[in-house]
């Protein structure tokens, strides 16, 4: 499945945040949406992103959603 350059860039921003925190992740690509699956403290989280170039807001929010989840889960560890 082919995804656009824009979508790859936004996914890479989110995965970089996960890598910076040492979090495992997996990317699942289908025809209309991609899914970023990641695990924090053995809990599974996922973010779905449209492969369409017209859905800019959802892609822009991807990294902030991932970072919010990381902060919330790290706060639960304390």
mmJSON file of the N, C-alpha and C atoms, coordinates in Angstrom:
{"data_MODEL":{"atom_site":{
"group_PDB":["ATOM","ATOM","ATOM","ATOM","ATOM","ATOM","ATOM","ATOM","ATOM","ATOM","ATOM","ATOM","ATOM","ATOM","ATOM","ATOM","ATOM","ATOM","ATOM","ATOM","ATOM","ATOM","ATOM","ATOM","ATOM","ATOM","ATOM","ATOM","ATOM","ATOM","ATOM","ATOM","ATOM","ATOM","ATOM","ATOM","ATOM","ATOM","ATOM","ATOM","ATOM","ATOM","ATOM","ATOM","ATOM","ATOM","ATOM","ATOM","ATOM","ATOM","ATOM","ATOM","ATOM","ATOM","ATOM","ATOM","ATOM","ATOM","ATOM","ATOM","ATOM","ATOM","ATOM","ATOM","ATOM","ATOM","ATOM","ATOM","ATOM","ATOM","ATOM","ATOM","ATOM","ATOM","ATOM","ATOM","ATOM","ATOM","ATOM","ATOM","ATOM","ATOM","ATOM","ATOM","ATOM","ATOM","ATOM","ATOM","ATOM","ATOM","ATOM","ATOM","ATOM","ATOM","ATOM","ATOM","ATOM","ATOM","ATOM","ATOM","ATOM","ATOM","ATOM","ATOM","ATOM","ATOM","ATOM","ATOM","ATOM","ATOM","ATOM","ATOM","ATOM","ATOM","ATOM","ATOM","ATOM","ATOM","ATOM","ATOM","ATOM","ATOM","ATOM","ATOM","ATOM","ATOM","ATOM","ATOM","ATOM","ATOM","ATOM","ATOM","ATOM","ATOM","ATOM","ATOM","ATOM","ATOM","ATOM","ATOM","ATOM","ATOM","ATOM","ATOM","ATOM","ATOM","ATOM","ATOM","ATOM","ATOM","ATOM","ATOM","ATOM","ATOM","ATOM","ATOM","ATOM","ATOM","ATOM","ATOM","ATOM","ATOM","ATOM","ATOM","ATOM","ATOM","ATOM","ATOM","ATOM","ATOM","ATOM","ATOM","ATOM","ATOM","ATOM","ATOM","ATOM","ATOM","ATOM","ATOM","ATOM","ATOM","ATOM","ATOM","ATOM","ATOM","ATOM","ATOM","ATOM","ATOM","ATOM","ATOM","ATOM","ATOM","ATOM","ATOM","ATOM","ATOM","ATOM","ATOM","ATOM","ATOM","ATOM","ATOM","ATOM","ATOM","ATOM","ATOM","ATOM","ATOM","ATOM","ATOM","ATOM","ATOM","ATOM","ATOM","ATOM","ATOM","ATOM","ATOM","ATOM","ATOM","ATOM","ATOM","ATOM","ATOM","ATOM","ATOM","ATOM","ATOM","ATOM","ATOM","ATOM","ATOM"],
"id":[1,2,3,4,5,6,7,8,9,10,11,12,13,14,15,16,17,18,19,20,21,22,23,24,25,26,27,28,29,30,31,32,33,34,35,36,37,38,39,40,41,42,43,44,45,46,47,48,49,50,51,52,53,54,55,56,57,58,59,60,61,62,63,64,65,66,67,68,69,70,71,72,73,74,75,76,77,78,79,80,81,82,83,84,85,86,87,88,89,90,91,92,93,94,95,96,97,98,99,100,101,102,103,104,105,106,107,108,109,110,111,112,113,114,115,116,117,118,119,120,121,122,123,124,125,126,127,128,129,130,131,132,133,134,135,136,137,138,139,140,141,142,143,144,145,146,147,148,149,150,151,152,153,154,155,156,157,158,159,160,161,162,163,164,165,166,167,168,169,170,171,172,173,174,175,176,177,178,179,180,181,182,183,184,185,186,187,188,189,190,191,192,193,194,195,196,197,198,199,200,201,202,203,204,205,206,207,208,209,210,211,212,213,214,215,216,217,218,219,220,221,222,223,224,225,226,227,228,229,230,231,232,233,234],
"type_symbol":["N","C","C","N","C","C","N","C","C","N","C","C","N","C","C","N","C","C","N","C","C","N","C","C","N","C","C","N","C","C","N","C","C","N","C","C","N","C","C","N","C","C","N","C","C","N","C","C","N","C","C","N","C","C","N","C","C","N","C","C","N","C","C","N","C","C","N","C","C","N","C","C","N","C","C","N","C","C","N","C","C","N","C","C","N","C","C","N","C","C","N","C","C","N","C","C","N","C","C","N","C","C","N","C","C","N","C","C","N","C","C","N","C","C","N","C","C","N","C","C","N","C","C","N","C","C","N","C","C","N","C","C","N","C","C","N","C","C","N","C","C","N","C","C","N","C","C","N","C","C","N","C","C","N","C","C","N","C","C","N","C","C","N","C","C","N","C","C","N","C","C","N","C","C","N","C","C","N","C","C","N","C","C","N","C","C","N","C","C","N","C","C","N","C","C","N","C","C","N","C","C","N","C","C","N","C","C","N","C","C","N","C","C","N","C","C","N","C","C","N","C","C","N","C","C","N","C","C","N","C","C","N","C","C"],
"label_atom_id":["N","CA","C","N","CA","C","N","CA","C","N","CA","C","N","CA","C","N","CA","C","N","CA","C","N","CA","C","N","CA","C","N","CA","C","N","CA","C","N","CA","C","N","CA","C","N","CA","C","N","CA","C","N","CA","C","N","CA","C","N","CA","C","N","CA","C","N","CA","C","N","CA","C","N","CA","C","N","CA","C","N","CA","C","N","CA","C","N","CA","C","N","CA","C","N","CA","C","N","CA","C","N","CA","C","N","CA","C","N","CA","C","N","CA","C","N","CA","C","N","CA","C","N","CA","C","N","CA","C","N","CA","C","N","CA","C","N","CA","C","N","CA","C","N","CA","C","N","CA","C","N","CA","C","N","CA","C","N","CA","C","N","CA","C","N","CA","C","N","CA","C","N","CA","C","N","CA","C","N","CA","C","N","CA","C","N","CA","C","N","CA","C","N","CA","C","N","CA","C","N","CA","C","N","CA","C","N","CA","C","N","CA","C","N","CA","C","N","CA","C","N","CA","C","N","CA","C","N","CA","C","N","CA","C","N","CA","C","N","CA","C","N","CA","C","N","CA","C","N","CA","C","N","CA","C","N","CA","C","N","CA","C","N","CA","C","N","CA","C","N","CA","C"],
"label_alt_id":[null,null,null,null,null,null,null,null,null,null,null,null,null,null,null,null,null,null,null,null,null,null,null,null,null,null,null,null,null,null,null,null,null,null,null,null,null,null,null,null,null,null,null,null,null,null,null,null,null,null,null,null,null,null,null,null,null,null,null,null,null,null,null,null,null,null,null,null,null,null,null,null,null,null,null,null,null,null,null,null,null,null,null,null,null,null,null,null,null,null,null,null,null,null,null,null,null,null,null,null,null,null,null,null,null,null,null,null,null,null,null,null,null,null,null,null,null,null,null,null,null,null,null,null,null,null,null,null,null,null,null,null,null,null,null,null,null,null,null,null,null,null,null,null,null,null,null,null,null,null,null,null,null,null,null,null,null,null,null,null,null,null,null,null,null,null,null,null,null,null,null,null,null,null,null,null,null,null,null,null,null,null,null,null,null,null,null,null,null,null,null,null,null,null,null,null,null,null,null,null,null,null,null,null,null,null,null,null,null,null,null,null,null,null,null,null,null,null,null,null,null,null,null,null,null,null,null,null,null,null,null,null,null,null],
"label_comp_id":["UNK","UNK","UNK","UNK","UNK","UNK","UNK","UNK","UNK","UNK","UNK","UNK","UNK","UNK","UNK","UNK","UNK","UNK","UNK","UNK","UNK","UNK","UNK","UNK","UNK","UNK","UNK","UNK","UNK","UNK","UNK","UNK","UNK","UNK","UNK","UNK","UNK","UNK","UNK","UNK","UNK","UNK","UNK","UNK","UNK","UNK","UNK","UNK","UNK","UNK","UNK","UNK","UNK","UNK","UNK","UNK","UNK","UNK","UNK","UNK","UNK","UNK","UNK","UNK","UNK","UNK","UNK","UNK","UNK","UNK","UNK","UNK","UNK","UNK","UNK","UNK","UNK","UNK","UNK","UNK","UNK","UNK","UNK","UNK","UNK","UNK","UNK","UNK","UNK","UNK","UNK","UNK","UNK","UNK","UNK","UNK","UNK","UNK","UNK","UNK","UNK","UNK","UNK","UNK","UNK","UNK","UNK","UNK","UNK","UNK","UNK","UNK","UNK","UNK","UNK","UNK","UNK","UNK","UNK","UNK","UNK","UNK","UNK","UNK","UNK","UNK","UNK","UNK","UNK","UNK","UNK","UNK","UNK","UNK","UNK","UNK","UNK","UNK","UNK","UNK","UNK","UNK","UNK","UNK","UNK","UNK","UNK","UNK","UNK","UNK","UNK","UNK","UNK","UNK","UNK","UNK","UNK","UNK","UNK","UNK","UNK","UNK","UNK","UNK","UNK","UNK","UNK","UNK","UNK","UNK","UNK","UNK","UNK","UNK","UNK","UNK","UNK","UNK","UNK","UNK","UNK","UNK","UNK","UNK","UNK","UNK","UNK","UNK","UNK","UNK","UNK","UNK","UNK","UNK","UNK","UNK","UNK","UNK","UNK","UNK","UNK","UNK","UNK","UNK","UNK","UNK","UNK","UNK","UNK","UNK","UNK","UNK","UNK","UNK","UNK","UNK","UNK","UNK","UNK","UNK","UNK","UNK","UNK","UNK","UNK","UNK","UNK","UNK","UNK","UNK","UNK","UNK","UNK","UNK"],
"label_asym_id":["A","A","A","A","A","A","A","A","A","A","A","A","A","A","A","A","A","A","A","A","A","A","A","A","A","A","A","A","A","A","A","A","A","A","A","A","A","A","A","A","A","A","A","A","A","A","A","A","A","A","A","A","A","A","A","A","A","A","A","A","A","A","A","A","A","A","A","A","A","A","A","A","A","A","A","A","A","A","A","A","A","A","A","A","A","A","A","A","A","A","A","A","A","A","A","A","A","A","A","A","A","A","A","A","A","A","A","A","A","A","A","A","A","A","A","A","A","A","A","A","A","A","A","A","A","A","A","A","A","A","A","A","A","A","A","A","A","A","A","A","A","A","A","A","A","A","A","A","A","A","A","A","A","A","A","A","A","A","A","A","A","A","A","A","A","A","A","A","A","A","A","A","A","A","A","A","A","A","A","A","A","A","A","A","A","A","A","A","A","A","A","A","A","A","A","A","A","A","A","A","A","A","A","A","A","A","A","A","A","A","A","A","A","A","A","A","A","A","A","A","A","A","A","A","A","A","A","A","A","A","A","A","A","A"],
"label_entity_id":["1","1","1","1","1","1","1","1","1","1","1","1","1","1","1","1","1","1","1","1","1","1","1","1","1","1","1","1","1","1","1","1","1","1","1","1","1","1","1","1","1","1","1","1","1","1","1","1","1","1","1","1","1","1","1","1","1","1","1","1","1","1","1","1","1","1","1","1","1","1","1","1","1","1","1","1","1","1","1","1","1","1","1","1","1","1","1","1","1","1","1","1","1","1","1","1","1","1","1","1","1","1","1","1","1","1","1","1","1","1","1","1","1","1","1","1","1","1","1","1","1","1","1","1","1","1","1","1","1","1","1","1","1","1","1","1","1","1","1","1","1","1","1","1","1","1","1","1","1","1","1","1","1","1","1","1","1","1","1","1","1","1","1","1","1","1","1","1","1","1","1","1","1","1","1","1","1","1","1","1","1","1","1","1","1","1","1","1","1","1","1","1","1","1","1","1","1","1","1","1","1","1","1","1","1","1","1","1","1","1","1","1","1","1","1","1","1","1","1","1","1","1","1","1","1","1","1","1","1","1","1","1","1","1"],
"label_seq_id":[1,1,1,2,2,2,3,3,3,4,4,4,5,5,5,6,6,6,7,7,7,8,8,8,9,9,9,10,10,10,11,11,11,12,12,12,13,13,13,14,14,14,15,15,15,16,16,16,17,17,17,18,18,18,19,19,19,20,20,20,21,21,21,22,22,22,23,23,23,24,24,24,25,25,25,26,26,26,27,27,27,28,28,28,29,29,29,30,30,30,31,31,31,32,32,32,33,33,33,34,34,34,35,35,35,36,36,36,37,37,37,38,38,38,39,39,39,40,40,40,41,41,41,42,42,42,43,43,43,44,44,44,45,45,45,46,46,46,47,47,47,48,48,48,49,49,49,50,50,50,51,51,51,52,52,52,53,53,53,54,54,54,55,55,55,56,56,56,57,57,57,58,58,58,59,59,59,60,60,60,61,61,61,62,62,62,63,63,63,64,64,64,65,65,65,66,66,66,67,67,67,68,68,68,69,69,69,70,70,70,71,71,71,72,72,72,73,73,73,74,74,74,75,75,75,76,76,76,77,77,77,78,78,78],
"pdbx_PDB_ins_code":[null,null,null,null,null,null,null,null,null,null,null,null,null,null,null,null,null,null,null,null,null,null,null,null,null,null,null,null,null,null,null,null,null,null,null,null,null,null,null,null,null,null,null,null,null,null,null,null,null,null,null,null,null,null,null,null,null,null,null,null,null,null,null,null,null,null,null,null,null,null,null,null,null,null,null,null,null,null,null,null,null,null,null,null,null,null,null,null,null,null,null,null,null,null,null,null,null,null,null,null,null,null,null,null,null,null,null,null,null,null,null,null,null,null,null,null,null,null,null,null,null,null,null,null,null,null,null,null,null,null,null,null,null,null,null,null,null,null,null,null,null,null,null,null,null,null,null,null,null,null,null,null,null,null,null,null,null,null,null,null,null,null,null,null,null,null,null,null,null,null,null,null,null,null,null,null,null,null,null,null,null,null,null,null,null,null,null,null,null,null,null,null,null,null,null,null,null,null,null,null,null,null,null,null,null,null,null,null,null,null,null,null,null,null,null,null,null,null,null,null,null,null,null,null,null,null,null,null,null,null,null,null,null,null],
"Cartn_x":[0.845,0.0,0.881,0.55,1.329,0.655,1.457,0.936,1.704,1.092,1.678,2.862,3.644,4.813,4.386,3.309,2.805,2.481,1.775,1.375,2.622,3.58,4.834,5.555,5.556,6.225,5.562,4.239,3.544,3.708,3.666,3.895,5.31,6.253,7.64,7.827,7.111,7.174,6.672,5.574,5.014,5.92,6.459,7.326,8.631,9.095,10.307,10.075,8.897,8.558,8.551,8.013,7.996,9.412,10.228,11.612,12.39,12.148,12.83,12.539,11.367,10.981,11.199,11.786,12.082,10.847,9.846,8.569,8.479,8.081,7.9,6.657,6.725,5.563,5.544,4.412,4.215,3.281,3.52,2.674,1.918,0.605,-0.243,-0.849,-0.67,-1.157,-2.241,-3.369,-4.437,-4.764,-5.811,-6.096,-6.501,-7.266,-7.759,-7.109,-6.656,-6.107,-4.843,-4.006,-2.847,-3.07,-2.498,-2.66,-1.288,-1.041,0.185,-0.167,0.391,0.117,1.364,1.187,2.34,1.947,2.964,2.756,3.519,2.812,3.426,3.007,3.983,3.707,2.757,2.984,2.171,0.723,0.424,-0.89,-0.77,-1.77,-1.767,-2.539,-1.924,-2.562,-2.458,-3.361,-3.233,-3.782,-3.251,-3.721,-3.982,-5.127,-5.497,-5.336,-4.765,-4.522,-4.988,-5.662,-6.162,-5.008,-5.072,-4.075,-4.398,-5.521,-5.941,-5.203,-4.781,-4.088,-5.038,-6.337,-7.294,-7.563,-7.142,-7.438,-6.252,-5.974,-4.792,-4.859,-5.992,-6.084,-5.784,-6.303,-6.064,-4.58,-3.929,-2.496,-1.687,-2.071,-1.356,-1.512,-2.641,-2.888,-2.237,-1.744,-1.192,-0.075,0.914,2.048,1.601,0.733,0.287,-0.517,-1.31,-2.057,-1.111,-0.087,0.888,1.632,2.062,2.786,1.899,0.631,-0.301,-0.431,-0.544,-0.652,0.614,1.77,3.039,3.101,2.767,2.805,1.833,0.625,-0.364,0.111,0.657,1.091,2.321,3.216,4.382,3.971,2.941,2.427,1.836,1.269,0.697,1.776,2.997,4.088,4.589,4.426,4.987,4.197],
"Cartn_y":[-1.184,0.0,1.236,2.178,3.409,4.513,5.222,6.373,7.607,8.759,9.993,10.442,11.316,11.85,12.593,13.35,14.092,13.157,12.076,11.124,10.485,10.108,9.52,10.491,11.78,12.78,12.9,12.935,13.052,11.79,10.638,9.393,9.386,9.87,9.882,10.828,11.941,12.832,12.125,11.405,10.691,9.536,8.804,7.678,8.173,9.332,9.894,10.176,10.699,10.953,9.645,8.585,7.282,6.75,6.873,6.4,7.182,8.477,9.297,8.832,8.24,7.747,6.238,5.612,4.179,3.3,3.716,2.995,2.204,0.935,0.079,0.521,0.406,0.752,-0.101,-0.084,-0.817,0.02,0.025,0.769,-0.232,-0.096,-0.944,-0.051,-0.425,0.39,-0.372,0.294,-0.289,0.703,0.446,1.272,2.7,2.914,4.256,4.88,4.05,4.561,3.799,4.475,3.831,3.86,2.891,2.826,2.727,3.583,3.554,2.902,1.715,0.958,1.033,1.339,1.41,0.913,0.489,-0.11,0.674,1.058,1.73,0.943,0.441,-0.343,-1.502,-2.197,-3.345,-2.986,-1.718,-1.282,-0.939,-1.345,-1.095,0.183,1.058,2.294,2.343,3.066,3.236,4.581,5.035,6.268,5.936,6.319,6.069,7.357,7.251,8.433,8.15,9.113,8.976,9.025,8.199,8.229,9.285,9.966,11.009,12.308,12.988,14.265,15.378,15.166,16.23,16.327,15.357,15.332,15.874,17.171,17.778,17.852,18.215,18.423,17.142,16.035,14.77,14.417,14.646,14.332,15.262,16.535,17.49,17.151,16.588,16.234,14.913,14.146,12.826,12.902,13.745,13.822,14.308,15.314,15.83,14.776,13.967,12.892,11.85,11.49,10.513,11.071,12.326,12.935,13.048,13.366,13.459,12.101,11.047,9.706,9.336,9.654,9.362,10.087,11.37,12.143,11.582,11.228,10.689,9.377,8.506,7.201,7.31,8.222,8.411,9.015,9.834,10.405,9.34,8.294,7.2,6.357,6.411,5.622,6.214,7.522,8.196,7.919],
"Cartn_z":[0.0,0.0,0.0,-0.794,-0.903,-0.091,0.691,1.416,0.956,1.133,0.624,1.48,0.92,1.616,2.884,2.803,3.971,5.12,4.82,5.854,6.464,5.64,6.156,7.077,6.733,7.569,8.941,8.983,10.263,11.101,10.458,11.199,11.757,10.973,11.44,12.624,12.678,13.842,15.098,14.96,16.109,16.54,15.571,15.932,16.541,16.133,16.739,18.22,18.549,19.957,20.741,20.135,20.807,20.994,19.958,20.051,21.106,21.206,22.208,23.629,23.819,25.14,25.277,24.268,24.331,24.3,23.562,23.512,22.215,22.341,21.165,20.393,19.083,18.257,17.004,16.357,15.114,14.247,12.938,12.019,11.144,11.116,10.284,9.208,7.958,6.848,6.101,5.865,5.045,3.934,3.207,2.031,2.381,3.446,3.759,4.99,5.927,7.177,7.553,8.297,8.9,10.397,11.08,12.522,13.16,14.119,14.894,16.226,16.459,17.681,18.543,19.833,20.724,22.116,22.861,24.168,25.217,26.271,27.423,28.661,29.396,30.614,30.327,29.233,28.814,28.502,28.324,27.863,26.386,25.618,24.174,23.887,23.104,22.654,21.14,20.513,19.073,18.641,17.524,16.893,15.434,14.953,13.563,12.791,11.606,10.78,9.355,8.778,7.417,6.418,5.395,4.332,3.282,3.46,2.525,2.827,1.807,2.015,2.419,2.328,2.658,4.153,4.942,6.371,7.171,7.027,7.646,9.161,9.71,11.153,11.933,11.483,12.185,12.181,11.063,10.995,11.88,11.92,12.764,14.243,14.612,16.004,16.416,15.477,15.78,16.815,16.581,17.504,18.873,18.916,20.216,20.975,20.283,20.939,21.529,20.768,21.246,22.459,22.383,23.504,24.745,24.566,25.689,26.382,25.6,26.163,26.93,26.372,27.044,28.385,28.403,29.648,30.691,30.251,31.18,31.773,30.957,31.443,32.328,32.029,32.878,34.213,34.212,35.453,36.357,35.77,36.555,37.201,36.678,37.25,38.551,38.731,39.91,41.158],
"occupancy":[1.0,1.0,1.0,1.0,1.0,1.0,1.0,1.0,1.0,1.0,1.0,1.0,1.0,1.0,1.0,1.0,1.0,1.0,1.0,1.0,1.0,1.0,1.0,1.0,1.0,1.0,1.0,1.0,1.0,1.0,1.0,1.0,1.0,1.0,1.0,1.0,1.0,1.0,1.0,1.0,1.0,1.0,1.0,1.0,1.0,1.0,1.0,1.0,1.0,1.0,1.0,1.0,1.0,1.0,1.0,1.0,1.0,1.0,1.0,1.0,1.0,1.0,1.0,1.0,1.0,1.0,1.0,1.0,1.0,1.0,1.0,1.0,1.0,1.0,1.0,1.0,1.0,1.0,1.0,1.0,1.0,1.0,1.0,1.0,1.0,1.0,1.0,1.0,1.0,1.0,1.0,1.0,1.0,1.0,1.0,1.0,1.0,1.0,1.0,1.0,1.0,1.0,1.0,1.0,1.0,1.0,1.0,1.0,1.0,1.0,1.0,1.0,1.0,1.0,1.0,1.0,1.0,1.0,1.0,1.0,1.0,1.0,1.0,1.0,1.0,1.0,1.0,1.0,1.0,1.0,1.0,1.0,1.0,1.0,1.0,1.0,1.0,1.0,1.0,1.0,1.0,1.0,1.0,1.0,1.0,1.0,1.0,1.0,1.0,1.0,1.0,1.0,1.0,1.0,1.0,1.0,1.0,1.0,1.0,1.0,1.0,1.0,1.0,1.0,1.0,1.0,1.0,1.0,1.0,1.0,1.0,1.0,1.0,1.0,1.0,1.0,1.0,1.0,1.0,1.0,1.0,1.0,1.0,1.0,1.0,1.0,1.0,1.0,1.0,1.0,1.0,1.0,1.0,1.0,1.0,1.0,1.0,1.0,1.0,1.0,1.0,1.0,1.0,1.0,1.0,1.0,1.0,1.0,1.0,1.0,1.0,1.0,1.0,1.0,1.0,1.0,1.0,1.0,1.0,1.0,1.0,1.0,1.0,1.0,1.0,1.0,1.0,1.0,1.0,1.0,1.0,1.0,1.0,1.0],
"B_iso_or_equiv":[0.0,0.0,0.0,0.0,0.0,0.0,0.0,0.0,0.0,0.0,0.0,0.0,0.0,0.0,0.0,0.0,0.0,0.0,0.0,0.0,0.0,0.0,0.0,0.0,0.0,0.0,0.0,0.0,0.0,0.0,0.0,0.0,0.0,0.0,0.0,0.0,0.0,0.0,0.0,0.0,0.0,0.0,0.0,0.0,0.0,0.0,0.0,0.0,0.0,0.0,0.0,0.0,0.0,0.0,0.0,0.0,0.0,0.0,0.0,0.0,0.0,0.0,0.0,0.0,0.0,0.0,0.0,0.0,0.0,0.0,0.0,0.0,0.0,0.0,0.0,0.0,0.0,0.0,0.0,0.0,0.0,0.0,0.0,0.0,0.0,0.0,0.0,0.0,0.0,0.0,0.0,0.0,0.0,0.0,0.0,0.0,0.0,0.0,0.0,0.0,0.0,0.0,0.0,0.0,0.0,0.0,0.0,0.0,0.0,0.0,0.0,0.0,0.0,0.0,0.0,0.0,0.0,0.0,0.0,0.0,0.0,0.0,0.0,0.0,0.0,0.0,0.0,0.0,0.0,0.0,0.0,0.0,0.0,0.0,0.0,0.0,0.0,0.0,0.0,0.0,0.0,0.0,0.0,0.0,0.0,0.0,0.0,0.0,0.0,0.0,0.0,0.0,0.0,0.0,0.0,0.0,0.0,0.0,0.0,0.0,0.0,0.0,0.0,0.0,0.0,0.0,0.0,0.0,0.0,0.0,0.0,0.0,0.0,0.0,0.0,0.0,0.0,0.0,0.0,0.0,0.0,0.0,0.0,0.0,0.0,0.0,0.0,0.0,0.0,0.0,0.0,0.0,0.0,0.0,0.0,0.0,0.0,0.0,0.0,0.0,0.0,0.0,0.0,0.0,0.0,0.0,0.0,0.0,0.0,0.0,0.0,0.0,0.0,0.0,0.0,0.0,0.0,0.0,0.0,0.0,0.0,0.0,0.0,0.0,0.0,0.0,0.0,0.0,0.0,0.0,0.0,0.0,0.0,0.0],
"pdbx_formal_charge":[null,null,null,null,null,null,null,null,null,null,null,null,null,null,null,null,null,null,null,null,null,null,null,null,null,null,null,null,null,null,null,null,null,null,null,null,null,null,null,null,null,null,null,null,null,null,null,null,null,null,null,null,null,null,null,null,null,null,null,null,null,null,null,null,null,null,null,null,null,null,null,null,null,null,null,null,null,null,null,null,null,null,null,null,null,null,null,null,null,null,null,null,null,null,null,null,null,null,null,null,null,null,null,null,null,null,null,null,null,null,null,null,null,null,null,null,null,null,null,null,null,null,null,null,null,null,null,null,null,null,null,null,null,null,null,null,null,null,null,null,null,null,null,null,null,null,null,null,null,null,null,null,null,null,null,null,null,null,null,null,null,null,null,null,null,null,null,null,null,null,null,null,null,null,null,null,null,null,null,null,null,null,null,null,null,null,null,null,null,null,null,null,null,null,null,null,null,null,null,null,null,null,null,null,null,null,null,null,null,null,null,null,null,null,null,null,null,null,null,null,null,null,null,null,null,null,null,null,null,null,null,null,null,null],
"auth_seq_id":[1,1,1,2,2,2,3,3,3,4,4,4,5,5,5,6,6,6,7,7,7,8,8,8,9,9,9,10,10,10,11,11,11,12,12,12,13,13,13,14,14,14,15,15,15,16,16,16,17,17,17,18,18,18,19,19,19,20,20,20,21,21,21,22,22,22,23,23,23,24,24,24,25,25,25,26,26,26,27,27,27,28,28,28,29,29,29,30,30,30,31,31,31,32,32,32,33,33,33,34,34,34,35,35,35,36,36,36,37,37,37,38,38,38,39,39,39,40,40,40,41,41,41,42,42,42,43,43,43,44,44,44,45,45,45,46,46,46,47,47,47,48,48,48,49,49,49,50,50,50,51,51,51,52,52,52,53,53,53,54,54,54,55,55,55,56,56,56,57,57,57,58,58,58,59,59,59,60,60,60,61,61,61,62,62,62,63,63,63,64,64,64,65,65,65,66,66,66,67,67,67,68,68,68,69,69,69,70,70,70,71,71,71,72,72,72,73,73,73,74,74,74,75,75,75,76,76,76,77,77,77,78,78,78],
"auth_comp_id":["UNK","UNK","UNK","UNK","UNK","UNK","UNK","UNK","UNK","UNK","UNK","UNK","UNK","UNK","UNK","UNK","UNK","UNK","UNK","UNK","UNK","UNK","UNK","UNK","UNK","UNK","UNK","UNK","UNK","UNK","UNK","UNK","UNK","UNK","UNK","UNK","UNK","UNK","UNK","UNK","UNK","UNK","UNK","UNK","UNK","UNK","UNK","UNK","UNK","UNK","UNK","UNK","UNK","UNK","UNK","UNK","UNK","UNK","UNK","UNK","UNK","UNK","UNK","UNK","UNK","UNK","UNK","UNK","UNK","UNK","UNK","UNK","UNK","UNK","UNK","UNK","UNK","UNK","UNK","UNK","UNK","UNK","UNK","UNK","UNK","UNK","UNK","UNK","UNK","UNK","UNK","UNK","UNK","UNK","UNK","UNK","UNK","UNK","UNK","UNK","UNK","UNK","UNK","UNK","UNK","UNK","UNK","UNK","UNK","UNK","UNK","UNK","UNK","UNK","UNK","UNK","UNK","UNK","UNK","UNK","UNK","UNK","UNK","UNK","UNK","UNK","UNK","UNK","UNK","UNK","UNK","UNK","UNK","UNK","UNK","UNK","UNK","UNK","UNK","UNK","UNK","UNK","UNK","UNK","UNK","UNK","UNK","UNK","UNK","UNK","UNK","UNK","UNK","UNK","UNK","UNK","UNK","UNK","UNK","UNK","UNK","UNK","UNK","UNK","UNK","UNK","UNK","UNK","UNK","UNK","UNK","UNK","UNK","UNK","UNK","UNK","UNK","UNK","UNK","UNK","UNK","UNK","UNK","UNK","UNK","UNK","UNK","UNK","UNK","UNK","UNK","UNK","UNK","UNK","UNK","UNK","UNK","UNK","UNK","UNK","UNK","UNK","UNK","UNK","UNK","UNK","UNK","UNK","UNK","UNK","UNK","UNK","UNK","UNK","UNK","UNK","UNK","UNK","UNK","UNK","UNK","UNK","UNK","UNK","UNK","UNK","UNK","UNK","UNK","UNK","UNK","UNK","UNK","UNK"],
"auth_asym_id":["A","A","A","A","A","A","A","A","A","A","A","A","A","A","A","A","A","A","A","A","A","A","A","A","A","A","A","A","A","A","A","A","A","A","A","A","A","A","A","A","A","A","A","A","A","A","A","A","A","A","A","A","A","A","A","A","A","A","A","A","A","A","A","A","A","A","A","A","A","A","A","A","A","A","A","A","A","A","A","A","A","A","A","A","A","A","A","A","A","A","A","A","A","A","A","A","A","A","A","A","A","A","A","A","A","A","A","A","A","A","A","A","A","A","A","A","A","A","A","A","A","A","A","A","A","A","A","A","A","A","A","A","A","A","A","A","A","A","A","A","A","A","A","A","A","A","A","A","A","A","A","A","A","A","A","A","A","A","A","A","A","A","A","A","A","A","A","A","A","A","A","A","A","A","A","A","A","A","A","A","A","A","A","A","A","A","A","A","A","A","A","A","A","A","A","A","A","A","A","A","A","A","A","A","A","A","A","A","A","A","A","A","A","A","A","A","A","A","A","A","A","A","A","A","A","A","A","A","A","A","A","A","A","A"],
"auth_atom_id":["N","CA","C","N","CA","C","N","CA","C","N","CA","C","N","CA","C","N","CA","C","N","CA","C","N","CA","C","N","CA","C","N","CA","C","N","CA","C","N","CA","C","N","CA","C","N","CA","C","N","CA","C","N","CA","C","N","CA","C","N","CA","C","N","CA","C","N","CA","C","N","CA","C","N","CA","C","N","CA","C","N","CA","C","N","CA","C","N","CA","C","N","CA","C","N","CA","C","N","CA","C","N","CA","C","N","CA","C","N","CA","C","N","CA","C","N","CA","C","N","CA","C","N","CA","C","N","CA","C","N","CA","C","N","CA","C","N","CA","C","N","CA","C","N","CA","C","N","CA","C","N","CA","C","N","CA","C","N","CA","C","N","CA","C","N","CA","C","N","CA","C","N","CA","C","N","CA","C","N","CA","C","N","CA","C","N","CA","C","N","CA","C","N","CA","C","N","CA","C","N","CA","C","N","CA","C","N","CA","C","N","CA","C","N","CA","C","N","CA","C","N","CA","C","N","CA","C","N","CA","C","N","CA","C","N","CA","C","N","CA","C","N","CA","C","N","CA","C","N","CA","C","N","CA","C","N","CA","C","N","CA","C","N","CA","C","N","CA","C","N","CA","C"],
"pdbx_PDB_model_num":[1,1,1,1,1,1,1,1,1,1,1,1,1,1,1,1,1,1,1,1,1,1,1,1,1,1,1,1,1,1,1,1,1,1,1,1,1,1,1,1,1,1,1,1,1,1,1,1,1,1,1,1,1,1,1,1,1,1,1,1,1,1,1,1,1,1,1,1,1,1,1,1,1,1,1,1,1,1,1,1,1,1,1,1,1,1,1,1,1,1,1,1,1,1,1,1,1,1,1,1,1,1,1,1,1,1,1,1,1,1,1,1,1,1,1,1,1,1,1,1,1,1,1,1,1,1,1,1,1,1,1,1,1,1,1,1,1,1,1,1,1,1,1,1,1,1,1,1,1,1,1,1,1,1,1,1,1,1,1,1,1,1,1,1,1,1,1,1,1,1,1,1,1,1,1,1,1,1,1,1,1,1,1,1,1,1,1,1,1,1,1,1,1,1,1,1,1,1,1,1,1,1,1,1,1,1,1,1,1,1,1,1,1,1,1,1,1,1,1,1,1,1,1,1,1,1,1,1,1,1,1,1,1,1]
}}}
